[in-house]
Amino acid sequence: MNRISVSGLMVAASLLASPVAASAAAQPGAADKSAVASADKKICKQLPSSTSRLPQRVCLTAQQWKQVEDANR
């Protein structure tokens, strides 16, 4: 993954959060619930911070990480 500015990532993450949650809630069914549960699993990554020596931890779903990476290309 390319170096990404933390502020750009946070903006992208906030824009992605609401549509993903709405689409996951709209899928009914027992088989779909397990798929939705795995799709909603958060993946946390530590990103370098330009304002601190400590890395910043950001947690997003796999789909959200893919969208952020596509947006930063």
N, CA, C, O and CB atoms as a CASP TS submission, in Angstrom:
PFRMAT TS
TARGET T0000
AUTHOR 0000-0000-0000
METHOD Language model
MODEL 1
PARENT N/A
ATOM      1  N   MET     1       0.848  -1.171   0.000  1.00  0.00           N
ATOM      2  CA  MET     1       0.000   0.000   0.000  1.00  0.00           C
ATOM      3  C   MET     1       0.896   1.236   0.000  1.00  0.00           C
ATOM      4  O   MET     1       1.892   1.290   0.721  1.00  0.00           O
ATOM      5  CB  MET     1      -0.966  -0.003   1.222  1.00  0.00           C
ATOM      6  N   ASN     2       0.545   2.198  -0.789  1.00  0.00           N
ATOM      7  CA  ASN     2       1.301   3.434  -0.859  1.00  0.00           C
ATOM      8  C   ASN     2       1.161   4.204   0.437  1.00  0.00           C
ATOM      9  O   ASN     2       0.243   3.965   1.221  1.00  0.00           O
ATOM     10  CB  ASN     2       0.841   4.285  -2.039  1.00  0.00           C
ATOM     11  N   ARG     3       2.077   5.125   0.653  1.00  0.00           N
ATOM     12  CA  ARG     3       1.966   5.983   1.832  1.00  0.00           C
ATOM     13  C   ARG     3       0.747   6.868   1.683  1.00  0.00           C
ATOM     14  O   ARG     3       0.585   7.543   0.666  1.00  0.00           O
ATOM     15  CB  ARG     3       3.245   6.839   2.030  1.00  0.00           C
ATOM     16  N   ILE     4      -0.092   6.870   2.666  1.00  0.00           N
ATOM     17  CA  ILE     4      -1.346   7.615   2.626  1.00  0.00           C
ATOM     18  C   ILE     4      -1.332   8.636   3.750  1.00  0.00           C
ATOM     19  O   ILE     4      -0.904   8.328   4.862  1.00  0.00           O
ATOM     20  CB  ILE     4      -2.579   6.666   2.749  1.00  0.00           C
ATOM     21  N   SER     5      -1.791   9.840   3.473  1.00  0.00           N
ATOM     22  CA  SER     5      -1.894  10.821   4.541  1.00  0.00           C
ATOM     23  C   SER     5      -3.035  10.416   5.470  1.00  0.00           C
ATOM     24  O   SER     5      -4.098   9.987   5.021  1.00  0.00           O
ATOM     25  CB  SER     5      -2.120  12.252   3.969  1.00  0.00           C
ATOM     26  N   VAL     6      -2.800  10.557   6.749  1.00  0.00           N
ATOM     27  CA  VAL     6      -3.776  10.133   7.746  1.00  0.00           C
ATOM     28  C   VAL     6      -5.043  10.962   7.626  1.00  0.00           C
ATOM     29  O   VAL     6      -6.137  10.414   7.761  1.00  0.00           O
ATOM     30  CB  VAL     6      -3.194  10.248   9.162  1.00  0.00           C
ATOM     31  N   SER     7      -4.939  12.233   7.382  1.00  0.00           N
ATOM     32  CA  SER     7      -6.132  13.071   7.279  1.00  0.00           C
ATOM     33  C   SER     7      -6.974  12.663   6.068  1.00  0.00           C
ATOM     34  O   SER     7      -8.203  12.655   6.151  1.00  0.00           O
ATOM     35  CB  SER     7      -5.739  14.558   7.179  1.00  0.00           C
ATOM     36  N   GLY     8      -6.335  12.324   4.949  1.00  0.00           N
ATOM     37  CA  GLY     8      -7.076  11.873   3.772  1.00  0.00           C
ATOM     38  C   GLY     8      -7.770  10.559   4.028  1.00  0.00           C
ATOM     39  O   GLY     8      -8.887  10.338   3.560  1.00  0.00           O
ATOM     40  N   LEU     9      -7.116   9.685   4.770  1.00  0.00           N
ATOM     41  CA  LEU     9      -7.710   8.396   5.100  1.00  0.00           C
ATOM     42  C   LEU     9      -8.903   8.568   6.026  1.00  0.00           C
ATOM     43  O   LEU     9      -9.919   7.895   5.855  1.00  0.00           O
ATOM     44  CB  LEU     9      -6.675   7.480   5.742  1.00  0.00           C
ATOM     45  N   MET    10      -8.796   9.445   6.988  1.00  0.00           N
ATOM     46  CA  MET    10      -9.896   9.656   7.929  1.00  0.00           C
ATOM     47  C   MET    10     -11.106  10.251   7.210  1.00  0.00           C
ATOM     48  O   MET    10     -12.242   9.889   7.517  1.00  0.00           O
ATOM     49  CB  MET    10      -9.452  10.580   9.086  1.00  0.00           C
ATOM     50  N   VAL    11     -10.884  11.144   6.271  1.00  0.00           N
ATOM     51  CA  VAL    11     -11.988  11.709   5.494  1.00  0.00           C
ATOM     52  C   VAL    11     -12.645  10.613   4.664  1.00  0.00           C
ATOM     53  O   VAL    11     -13.871  10.521   4.624  1.00  0.00           O
ATOM     54  CB  VAL    11     -11.490  12.859   4.579  1.00  0.00           C
ATOM     55  N   ALA    12     -11.851   9.791   4.008  1.00  0.00           N
ATOM     56  CA  ALA    12     -12.396   8.699   3.203  1.00  0.00           C
ATOM     57  C   ALA    12     -13.141   7.706   4.076  1.00  0.00           C
ATOM     58  O   ALA    12     -14.191   7.203   3.677  1.00  0.00           O
ATOM     59  CB  ALA    12     -11.282   7.988   2.431  1.00  0.00           C
ATOM     60  N   ALA    13     -12.621   7.414   5.254  1.00  0.00           N
ATOM     61  CA  ALA    13     -13.279   6.461   6.156  1.00  0.00           C
ATOM     62  C   ALA    13     -14.614   6.997   6.630  1.00  0.00           C
ATOM     63  O   ALA    13     -15.576   6.235   6.731  1.00  0.00           O
ATOM     64  CB  ALA    13     -12.386   6.148   7.359  1.00  0.00           C
ATOM     65  N   SER    14     -14.701   8.285   6.924  1.00  0.00           N
ATOM     66  CA  SER    14     -15.968   8.842   7.393  1.00  0.00           C
ATOM     67  C   SER    14     -17.007   8.870   6.277  1.00  0.00           C
ATOM     68  O   SER    14     -18.200   8.723   6.546  1.00  0.00           O
ATOM     69  CB  SER    14     -15.756  10.250   7.947  1.00  0.00           C
ATOM     70  N   LEU    15     -16.580   9.053   5.040  1.00  0.00           N
ATOM     71  CA  LEU    15     -17.516   9.043   3.918  1.00  0.00           C
ATOM     72  C   LEU    15     -18.027   7.642   3.607  1.00  0.00           C
ATOM     73  O   LEU    15     -19.146   7.482   3.119  1.00  0.00           O
ATOM     74  CB  LEU    15     -16.856   9.631   2.688  1.00  0.00           C
ATOM     75  N   LEU    16     -17.216   6.628   3.887  1.00  0.00           N
ATOM     76  CA  LEU    16     -17.576   5.259   3.560  1.00  0.00           C
ATOM     77  C   LEU    16     -18.430   4.590   4.625  1.00  0.00           C
ATOM     78  O   LEU    16     -19.109   3.607   4.328  1.00  0.00           O
ATOM     79  CB  LEU    16     -16.342   4.456   3.339  1.00  0.00           C
ATOM     80  N   ALA    17     -18.418   5.078   5.829  1.00  0.00           N
ATOM     81  CA  ALA    17     -19.053   4.368   6.941  1.00  0.00           C
ATOM     82  C   ALA    17     -20.563   4.231   6.785  1.00  0.00           C
ATOM     83  O   ALA    17     -21.082   3.136   7.004  1.00  0.00           O
ATOM     84  CB  ALA    17     -18.750   5.075   8.232  1.00  0.00           C
ATOM     85  N   SER    18     -21.284   5.263   6.426  1.00  0.00           N
ATOM     86  CA  SER    18     -22.741   5.186   6.407  1.00  0.00           C
ATOM     87  C   SER    18     -23.315   4.334   5.272  1.00  0.00           C
ATOM     88  O   SER    18     -24.240   3.572   5.553  1.00  0.00           O
ATOM     89  CB  SER    18     -23.301   6.560   6.312  1.00  0.00           C
ATOM     90  N   PRO    19     -22.859   4.389   4.025  1.00  0.00           N
ATOM     91  CA  PRO    19     -23.465   3.538   2.990  1.00  0.00           C
ATOM     92  C   PRO    19     -23.220   2.052   3.225  1.00  0.00           C
ATOM     93  O   PRO    19     -24.081   1.234   2.897  1.00  0.00           O
ATOM     94  CB  PRO    19     -22.928   3.922   1.630  1.00  0.00           C
ATOM     95  N   VAL    20     -22.086   1.686   3.776  1.00  0.00           N
ATOM     96  CA  VAL    20     -21.777   0.283   4.013  1.00  0.00           C
ATOM     97  C   VAL    20     -22.687  -0.271   5.093  1.00  0.00           C
ATOM     98  O   VAL    20     -23.195  -1.384   4.961  1.00  0.00           O
ATOM     99  CB  VAL    20     -20.303   0.106   4.406  1.00  0.00           C
ATOM    100  N   ALA    21     -22.899   0.487   6.157  1.00  0.00           N
ATOM    101  CA  ALA    21     -23.763   0.024   7.238  1.00  0.00           C
ATOM    102  C   ALA    21     -25.202  -0.113   6.757  1.00  0.00           C
ATOM    103  O   ALA    21     -25.899  -1.045   7.159  1.00  0.00           O
ATOM    104  CB  ALA    21     -23.691   0.983   8.431  1.00  0.00           C
ATOM    105  N   ALA    22     -25.653   0.789   5.912  1.00  0.00           N
ATOM    106  CA  ALA    22     -27.024   0.724   5.409  1.00  0.00           C
ATOM    107  C   ALA    22     -27.218  -0.478   4.487  1.00  0.00           C
ATOM    108  O   ALA    22     -28.265  -1.124   4.544  1.00  0.00           O
ATOM    109  CB  ALA    22     -27.379   2.017   4.668  1.00  0.00           C
ATOM    110  N   SER    23     -26.247  -0.792   3.648  1.00  0.00           N
ATOM    111  CA  SER    23     -26.395  -1.920   2.740  1.00  0.00           C
ATOM    112  C   SER    23     -26.321  -3.242   3.489  1.00  0.00           C
ATOM    113  O   SER    23     -26.987  -4.202   3.102  1.00  0.00           O
ATOM    114  CB  SER    23     -25.327  -1.872   1.657  1.00  0.00           C
ATOM    115  N   ALA    24     -25.527  -3.313   4.554  1.00  0.00           N
ATOM    116  CA  ALA    24     -25.427  -4.549   5.337  1.00  0.00           C
ATOM    117  C   ALA    24     -26.709  -4.813   6.103  1.00  0.00           C
ATOM    118  O   ALA    24     -27.087  -5.971   6.278  1.00  0.00           O
ATOM    119  CB  ALA    24     -24.246  -4.478   6.307  1.00  0.00           C
ATOM    120  N   ALA    25     -27.390  -3.771   6.564  1.00  0.00           N
ATOM    121  CA  ALA    25     -28.620  -3.941   7.332  1.00  0.00           C
ATOM    122  C   ALA    25     -29.784  -4.338   6.436  1.00  0.00           C
ATOM    123  O   ALA    25     -30.779  -4.868   6.931  1.00  0.00           O
ATOM    124  CB  ALA    25     -28.956  -2.658   8.083  1.00  0.00           C
ATOM    125  N   ALA    26     -29.691  -4.103   5.152  1.00  0.00           N
ATOM    126  CA  ALA    26     -30.794  -4.380   4.236  1.00  0.00           C
ATOM    127  C   ALA    26     -30.836  -5.829   3.763  1.00  0.00           C
ATOM    128  O   ALA    26     -31.781  -6.196   3.065  1.00  0.00           O
ATOM    129  CB  ALA    26     -30.700  -3.473   3.046  1.00  0.00           C
ATOM    130  N   GLN    27     -29.852  -6.680   4.111  1.00  0.00           N
ATOM    131  CA  GLN    27     -29.802  -8.049   3.631  1.00  0.00           C
ATOM    132  C   GLN    27     -30.413  -9.001   4.650  1.00  0.00           C
ATOM    133  O   GLN    27     -29.789  -9.266   5.678  1.00  0.00           O
ATOM    134  CB  GLN    27     -28.364  -8.452   3.321  1.00  0.00           C
ATOM    135  N   PRO    28     -31.624  -9.530   4.398  1.00  0.00           N
ATOM    136  CA  PRO    28     -32.237 -10.466   5.332  1.00  0.00           C
ATOM    137  C   PRO    28     -31.794 -11.899   5.073  1.00  0.00           C
ATOM    138  O   PRO    28     -31.152 -12.176   4.059  1.00  0.00           O
ATOM    139  CB  PRO    28     -33.747 -10.371   5.249  1.00  0.00           C
ATOM    140  N   GLY    29     -32.132 -12.813   5.982  1.00  0.00           N
ATOM    141  CA  GLY    29     -31.873 -14.242   5.784  1.00  0.00           C
ATOM    142  C   GLY    29     -30.785 -14.760   6.685  1.00  0.00           C
ATOM    143  O   GLY    29     -29.850 -14.036   7.024  1.00  0.00           O
ATOM    144  N   ALA    30     -30.907 -16.050   7.086  1.00  0.00           N
ATOM    145  CA  ALA    30     -29.937 -16.657   7.994  1.00  0.00           C
ATOM    146  C   ALA    30     -28.584 -16.853   7.318  1.00  0.00           C
ATOM    147  O   ALA    30     -27.551 -16.601   7.938  1.00  0.00           O
ATOM    148  CB  ALA    30     -30.460 -17.994   8.507  1.00  0.00           C
ATOM    149  N   ALA    31     -28.566 -17.291   6.079  1.00  0.00           N
ATOM    150  CA  ALA    31     -27.302 -17.503   5.365  1.00  0.00           C
ATOM    151  C   ALA    31     -26.607 -16.177   5.108  1.00  0.00           C
ATOM    152  O   ALA    31     -25.380 -16.090   5.147  1.00  0.00           O
ATOM    153  CB  ALA    31     -27.544 -18.241   4.035  1.00  0.00           C
ATOM    154  N   ASP    32     -27.394 -15.152   4.847  1.00  0.00           N
ATOM    155  CA  ASP    32     -26.822 -13.834   4.584  1.00  0.00           C
ATOM    156  C   ASP    32     -26.236 -13.222   5.847  1.00  0.00           C
ATOM    157  O   ASP    32     -25.304 -12.421   5.768  1.00  0.00           O
ATOM    158  CB  ASP    32     -27.877 -12.906   3.998  1.00  0.00           C
ATOM    159  N   LYS    33     -26.769 -13.587   7.015  1.00  0.00           N
ATOM    160  CA  LYS    33     -26.282 -12.988   8.258  1.00  0.00           C
ATOM    161  C   LYS    33     -24.829 -13.347   8.519  1.00  0.00           C
ATOM    162  O   LYS    33     -24.059 -12.510   8.990  1.00  0.00           O
ATOM    163  CB  LYS    33     -27.142 -13.431   9.433  1.00  0.00           C
ATOM    164  N   SER    34     -24.445 -14.583   8.219  1.00  0.00           N
ATOM    165  CA  SER    34     -23.041 -14.956   8.423  1.00  0.00           C
ATOM    166  C   SER    34     -22.135 -14.241   7.427  1.00  0.00           C
ATOM    167  O   SER    34     -21.017 -13.860   7.772  1.00  0.00           O
ATOM    168  CB  SER    34     -22.866 -16.478   8.294  1.00  0.00           C
ATOM    169  N   ALA    35     -22.602 -14.056   6.209  1.00  0.00           N
ATOM    170  CA  ALA    35     -21.824 -13.324   5.207  1.00  0.00           C
ATOM    171  C   ALA    35     -21.695 -11.858   5.596  1.00  0.00           C
ATOM    172  O   ALA    35     -20.635 -11.253   5.431  1.00  0.00           O
ATOM    173  CB  ALA    35     -22.475 -13.450   3.819  1.00  0.00           C
ATOM    174  N   VAL    36     -22.784 -11.289   6.116  1.00  0.00           N
ATOM    175  CA  VAL    36     -22.767  -9.892   6.551  1.00  0.00           C
ATOM    176  C   VAL    36     -21.853  -9.746   7.755  1.00  0.00           C
ATOM    177  O   VAL    36     -21.113  -8.767   7.860  1.00  0.00           O
ATOM    178  CB  VAL    36     -24.194  -9.398   6.889  1.00  0.00           C
ATOM    179  N   ALA    37     -21.897 -10.715   8.668  1.00  0.00           N
ATOM    180  CA  ALA    37     -21.048 -10.645   9.854  1.00  0.00           C
ATOM    181  C   ALA    37     -19.572 -10.668   9.470  1.00  0.00           C
ATOM    182  O   ALA    37     -18.775  -9.921  10.037  1.00  0.00           O
ATOM    183  CB  ALA    37     -21.364 -11.805  10.807  1.00  0.00           C
ATOM    184  N   SER    38     -19.199 -11.516   8.512  1.00  0.00           N
ATOM    185  CA  SER    38     -17.799 -11.552   8.093  1.00  0.00           C
ATOM    186  C   SER    38     -17.437 -10.305   7.281  1.00  0.00           C
ATOM    187  O   SER    38     -16.291  -9.857   7.321  1.00  0.00           O
ATOM    188  CB  SER    38     -17.520 -12.821   7.269  1.00  0.00           C
ATOM    189  N   ALA    39     -18.385  -9.750   6.556  1.00  0.00           N
ATOM    190  CA  ALA    39     -18.119  -8.536   5.786  1.00  0.00           C
ATOM    191  C   ALA    39     -17.997  -7.325   6.704  1.00  0.00           C
ATOM    192  O   ALA    39     -17.305  -6.364   6.369  1.00  0.00           O
ATOM    193  CB  ALA    39     -19.227  -8.304   4.750  1.00  0.00           C
ATOM    194  N   ASP    40     -18.658  -7.361   7.852  1.00  0.00           N
ATOM    195  CA  ASP    40     -18.607  -6.246   8.795  1.00  0.00           C
ATOM    196  C   ASP    40     -17.441  -6.335   9.762  1.00  0.00           C
ATOM    197  O   ASP    40     -17.265  -5.442  10.591  1.00  0.00           O
ATOM    198  CB  ASP    40     -19.886  -6.176   9.568  1.00  0.00           C
ATOM    199  N   LYS    41     -16.637  -7.394   9.679  1.00  0.00           N
ATOM    200  CA  LYS    41     -15.506  -7.555  10.577  1.00  0.00           C
ATOM    201  C   LYS    41     -14.498  -6.447  10.301  1.00  0.00           C
ATOM    202  O   LYS    41     -14.114  -6.209   9.156  1.00  0.00           O
ATOM    203  CB  LYS    41     -14.855  -8.955  10.411  1.00  0.00           C
ATOM    204  N   LYS    42     -14.083  -5.786  11.349  1.00  0.00           N
ATOM    205  CA  LYS    42     -13.150  -4.670  11.226  1.00  0.00           C
ATOM    206  C   LYS    42     -11.717  -5.171  11.120  1.00  0.00           C
ATOM    207  O   LYS    42     -11.328  -6.130  11.788  1.00  0.00           O
ATOM    208  CB  LYS    42     -13.289  -3.719  12.417  1.00  0.00           C
ATOM    209  N   ILE    43     -10.947  -4.514  10.278  1.00  0.00           N
ATOM    210  CA  ILE    43      -9.527  -4.776  10.130  1.00  0.00           C
ATOM    211  C   ILE    43      -8.809  -3.505  10.569  1.00  0.00           C
ATOM    212  O   ILE    43      -9.012  -2.434   9.998  1.00  0.00           O
ATOM    213  CB  ILE    43      -9.151  -5.186   8.648  1.00  0.00           C
ATOM    214  N   CYS    44      -7.979  -3.640  11.580  1.00  0.00           N
ATOM    215  CA  CYS    44      -7.285  -2.474  12.123  1.00  0.00           C
ATOM    216  C   CYS    44      -5.852  -2.434  11.606  1.00  0.00           C
ATOM    217  O   CYS    44      -5.155  -3.449  11.563  1.00  0.00           O
ATOM    218  CB  CYS    44      -7.302  -2.496  13.668  1.00  0.00           C
ATOM    219  N   LYS    45      -5.436  -1.244  11.218  1.00  0.00           N
ATOM    220  CA  LYS    45      -4.074  -1.030  10.733  1.00  0.00           C
ATOM    221  C   LYS    45      -3.496   0.178  11.443  1.00  0.00           C
ATOM    222  O   LYS    45      -4.220   1.113  11.785  1.00  0.00           O
ATOM    223  CB  LYS    45      -4.043  -0.835   9.188  1.00  0.00           C
ATOM    224  N   GLN    46      -2.200   0.157  11.662  1.00  0.00           N
ATOM    225  CA  GLN    46      -1.518   1.294  12.247  1.00  0.00           C
ATOM    226  C   GLN    46      -0.889   2.106  11.125  1.00  0.00           C
ATOM    227  O   GLN    46      -0.069   1.598  10.361  1.00  0.00           O
ATOM    228  CB  GLN    46      -0.451   0.841  13.279  1.00  0.00           C
ATOM    229  N   LEU    47      -1.275   3.355  11.034  1.00  0.00           N
ATOM    230  CA  LEU    47      -0.790   4.238   9.980  1.00  0.00           C
ATOM    231  C   LEU    47       0.174   5.257  10.561  1.00  0.00           C
ATOM    232  O   LEU    47      -0.011   5.712  11.690  1.00  0.00           O
ATOM    233  CB  LEU    47      -1.961   4.946   9.277  1.00  0.00           C
ATOM    234  N   PRO    48       1.189   5.617   9.813  1.00  0.00           N
ATOM    235  CA  PRO    48       2.127   6.622  10.318  1.00  0.00           C
ATOM    236  C   PRO    48       1.443   7.984  10.437  1.00  0.00           C
ATOM    237  O   PRO    48       0.600   8.349   9.617  1.00  0.00           O
ATOM    238  CB  PRO    48       3.361   6.724   9.394  1.00  0.00           C
ATOM    239  N   SER    49       1.818   8.709  11.457  1.00  0.00           N
ATOM    240  CA  SER    49       1.249  10.033  11.687  1.00  0.00           C
ATOM    241  C   SER    49       2.299  11.085  11.392  1.00  0.00           C
ATOM    242  O   SER    49       3.468  10.920  11.740  1.00  0.00           O
ATOM    243  CB  SER    49       0.726  10.174  13.135  1.00  0.00           C
ATOM    244  N   SER    50       1.888  12.153  10.759  1.00  0.00           N
ATOM    245  CA  SER    50       2.831  13.231  10.460  1.00  0.00           C
ATOM    246  C   SER    50       2.958  14.197  11.632  1.00  0.00           C
ATOM    247  O   SER    50       3.861  15.034  11.644  1.00  0.00           O
ATOM    248  CB  SER    50       2.393  13.988   9.205  1.00  0.00           C
ATOM    249  N   THR    51       2.072  14.093  12.610  1.00  0.00           N
ATOM    250  CA  THR    51       2.101  15.020  13.744  1.00  0.00           C
ATOM    251  C   THR    51       2.623  14.375  15.021  1.00  0.00           C
ATOM    252  O   THR    51       2.821  15.069  16.018  1.00  0.00           O
ATOM    253  CB  THR    51       0.720  15.571  13.991  1.00  0.00           C
ATOM    254  N   SER    52       2.851  13.063  15.014  1.00  0.00           N
ATOM    255  CA  SER    52       3.281  12.368  16.220  1.00  0.00           C
ATOM    256  C   SER    52       4.226  11.230  15.856  1.00  0.00           C
ATOM    257  O   SER    52       4.231  10.747  14.724  1.00  0.00           O
ATOM    258  CB  SER    52       2.068  11.833  17.004  1.00  0.00           C
ATOM    259  N   ARG    53       5.027  10.809  16.837  1.00  0.00           N
ATOM    260  CA  ARG    53       5.902   9.667  16.611  1.00  0.00           C
ATOM    261  C   ARG    53       5.126   8.358  16.721  1.00  0.00           C
ATOM    262  O   ARG    53       5.576   7.325  16.226  1.00  0.00           O
ATOM    263  CB  ARG    53       7.065   9.679  17.608  1.00  0.00           C
ATOM    264  N   LEU    54       3.975   8.396  17.361  1.00  0.00           N
ATOM    265  CA  LEU    54       3.155   7.202  17.532  1.00  0.00           C
ATOM    266  C   LEU    54       2.264   6.991  16.316  1.00  0.00           C
ATOM    267  O   LEU    54       1.672   7.947  15.815  1.00  0.00           O
ATOM    268  CB  LEU    54       2.304   7.308  18.807  1.00  0.00           C
ATOM    269  N   PRO    55       2.158   5.764  15.836  1.00  0.00           N
ATOM    270  CA  PRO    55       1.264   5.513  14.698  1.00  0.00           C
ATOM    271  C   PRO    55      -0.189   5.644  15.116  1.00  0.00           C
ATOM    272  O   PRO    55      -0.530   5.435  16.280  1.00  0.00           O
ATOM    273  CB  PRO    55       1.515   4.118  14.107  1.00  0.00           C
ATOM    274  N   GLN    56      -1.036   5.987  14.170  1.00  0.00           N
ATOM    275  CA  GLN    56      -2.461   6.125  14.436  1.00  0.00           C
ATOM    276  C   GLN    56      -3.163   4.841  14.019  1.00  0.00           C
ATOM    277  O   GLN    56      -2.896   4.323  12.935  1.00  0.00           O
ATOM    278  CB  GLN    56      -3.055   7.352  13.689  1.00  0.00           C
ATOM    279  N   ARG    57      -4.048   4.319  14.849  1.00  0.00           N
ATOM    280  CA  ARG    57      -4.762   3.078  14.563  1.00  0.00           C
ATOM    281  C   ARG    57      -6.106   3.418  13.924  1.00  0.00           C
ATOM    282  O   ARG    57      -6.884   4.206  14.461  1.00  0.00           O
ATOM    283  CB  ARG    57      -4.961   2.232  15.859  1.00  0.00           C
ATOM    284  N   VAL    58      -6.364   2.806  12.762  1.00  0.00           N
ATOM    285  CA  VAL    58      -7.610   3.009  12.027  1.00  0.00           C
ATOM    286  C   VAL    58      -8.233   1.645  11.761  1.00  0.00           C
ATOM    287  O   VAL    58      -7.560   0.741  11.266  1.00  0.00           O
ATOM    288  CB  VAL    58      -7.365   3.787  10.690  1.00  0.00           C
ATOM    289  N   CYS    59      -9.515   1.490  12.088  1.00  0.00           N
ATOM    290  CA  CYS    59     -10.219   0.223  11.890  1.00  0.00           C
ATOM    291  C   CYS    59     -11.343   0.414  10.873  1.00  0.00           C
ATOM    292  O   CYS    59     -12.226   1.250  11.067  1.00  0.00           O
ATOM    293  CB  CYS    59     -10.785  -0.313  13.236  1.00  0.00           C
ATOM    294  N   LEU    60     -11.308  -0.362   9.788  1.00  0.00           N
ATOM    295  CA  LEU    60     -12.313  -0.323   8.739  1.00  0.00           C
ATOM    296  C   LEU    60     -12.614  -1.757   8.299  1.00  0.00           C
ATOM    297  O   LEU    60     -11.855  -2.678   8.602  1.00  0.00           O
ATOM    298  CB  LEU    60     -11.835   0.550   7.535  1.00  0.00           C
ATOM    299  N   THR    61     -13.712  -1.935   7.590  1.00  0.00           N
ATOM    300  CA  THR    61     -14.014  -3.256   7.027  1.00  0.00           C
ATOM    301  C   THR    61     -13.145  -3.479   5.789  1.00  0.00           C
ATOM    302  O   THR    61     -12.530  -2.545   5.272  1.00  0.00           O
ATOM    303  CB  THR    61     -15.534  -3.382   6.669  1.00  0.00           C
ATOM    304  N   ALA    62     -13.103  -4.718   5.324  1.00  0.00           N
ATOM    305  CA  ALA    62     -12.292  -5.040   4.150  1.00  0.00           C
ATOM    306  C   ALA    62     -12.757  -4.243   2.928  1.00  0.00           C
ATOM    307  O   ALA    62     -11.937  -3.774   2.139  1.00  0.00           O
ATOM    308  CB  ALA    62     -12.354  -6.548   3.854  1.00  0.00           C
ATOM    309  N   GLN    63     -14.051  -4.097   2.780  1.00  0.00           N
ATOM    310  CA  GLN    63     -14.595  -3.339   1.651  1.00  0.00           C
ATOM    311  C   GLN    63     -14.193  -1.864   1.752  1.00  0.00           C
ATOM    312  O   GLN    63     -13.854  -1.246   0.743  1.00  0.00           O
ATOM    313  CB  GLN    63     -16.136  -3.473   1.601  1.00  0.00           C
ATOM    314  N   GLN    64     -14.228  -1.307   2.947  1.00  0.00           N
ATOM    315  CA  GLN    64     -13.840   0.083   3.132  1.00  0.00           C
ATOM    316  C   GLN    64     -12.351   0.290   2.848  1.00  0.00           C
ATOM    317  O   GLN    64     -11.975   1.295   2.245  1.00  0.00           O
ATOM    318  CB  GLN    64     -14.174   0.536   4.550  1.00  0.00           C
ATOM    319  N   TRP    65     -11.488  -0.659   3.281  1.00  0.00           N
ATOM    320  CA  TRP    65     -10.057  -0.549   2.980  1.00  0.00           C
ATOM    321  C   TRP    65      -9.832  -0.571   1.481  1.00  0.00           C
ATOM    322  O   TRP    65      -9.008   0.187   0.969  1.00  0.00           O
ATOM    323  CB  TRP    65      -9.265  -1.684   3.653  1.00  0.00           C
ATOM    324  N   LYS    66     -10.566  -1.446   0.755  1.00  0.00           N
ATOM    325  CA  LYS    66     -10.422  -1.525  -0.691  1.00  0.00           C
ATOM    326  C   LYS    66     -10.823  -0.191  -1.337  1.00  0.00           C
ATOM    327  O   LYS    66     -10.143   0.286  -2.246  1.00  0.00           O
ATOM    328  CB  LYS    66     -11.277  -2.684  -1.256  1.00  0.00           C
ATOM    329  N   GLN    67     -11.916   0.404  -0.873  1.00  0.00           N
ATOM    330  CA  GLN    67     -12.367   1.682  -1.425  1.00  0.00           C
ATOM    331  C   GLN    67     -11.356   2.794  -1.145  1.00  0.00           C
ATOM    332  O   GLN    67     -11.116   3.645  -2.001  1.00  0.00           O
ATOM    333  CB  GLN    67     -13.737   2.059  -0.844  1.00  0.00           C
ATOM    334  N   VAL    68     -10.763   2.789   0.048  1.00  0.00           N
ATOM    335  CA  VAL    68      -9.775   3.804   0.391  1.00  0.00           C
ATOM    336  C   VAL    68      -8.532   3.643  -0.489  1.00  0.00           C
ATOM    337  O   VAL    68      -7.987   4.632  -0.980  1.00  0.00           O
ATOM    338  CB  VAL    68      -9.397   3.714   1.889  1.00  0.00           C
ATOM    339  N   GLU    69      -8.087   2.403  -0.689  1.00  0.00           N
ATOM    340  CA  GLU    69      -6.919   2.159  -1.539  1.00  0.00           C
ATOM    341  C   GLU    69      -7.185   2.558  -2.976  1.00  0.00           C
ATOM    342  O   GLU    69      -6.311   3.122  -3.635  1.00  0.00           O
ATOM    343  CB  GLU    69      -6.515   0.696  -1.480  1.00  0.00           C
ATOM    344  N   ASP    70      -8.397   2.270  -3.476  1.00  0.00           N
ATOM    345  CA  ASP    70      -8.755   2.665  -4.850  1.00  0.00           C
ATOM    346  C   ASP    70      -8.812   4.176  -4.999  1.00  0.00           C
ATOM    347  O   ASP    70      -8.436   4.718  -6.038  1.00  0.00           O
ATOM    348  CB  ASP    70     -10.101   2.058  -5.248  1.00  0.00           C
ATOM    349  N   ALA    71      -9.286   4.860  -3.955  1.00  0.00           N
ATOM    350  CA  ALA    71      -9.391   6.319  -3.993  1.00  0.00           C
ATOM    351  C   ALA    71      -8.014   6.985  -3.963  1.00  0.00           C
ATOM    352  O   ALA    71      -7.842   8.082  -4.493  1.00  0.00           O
ATOM    353  CB  ALA    71     -10.235   6.817  -2.821  1.00  0.00           C
ATOM    354  N   ASN    72      -7.041   6.325  -3.347  1.00  0.00           N
ATOM    355  CA  ASN    72      -5.696   6.904  -3.221  1.00  0.00           C
ATOM    356  C   ASN    72      -4.756   6.525  -4.346  1.00  0.00           C
ATOM    357  O   ASN    72      -3.572   6.853  -4.276  1.00  0.00           O
ATOM    358  CB  ASN    72      -5.089   6.488  -1.927  1.00  0.00           C
ATOM    359  N   ARG    73      -5.221   5.860  -5.360  1.00  0.00           N
ATOM    360  CA  ARG    73      -4.359   5.487  -6.501  1.00  0.00           C
ATOM    361  C   ARG    73      -4.317   6.567  -7.511  1.00  0.00           C
ATOM    362  O   ARG    73      -3.645   6.430  -8.533  1.00  0.00           O
ATOM    363  CB  ARG    73      -4.829   4.211  -7.154  1.00  0.00           C
TER
END
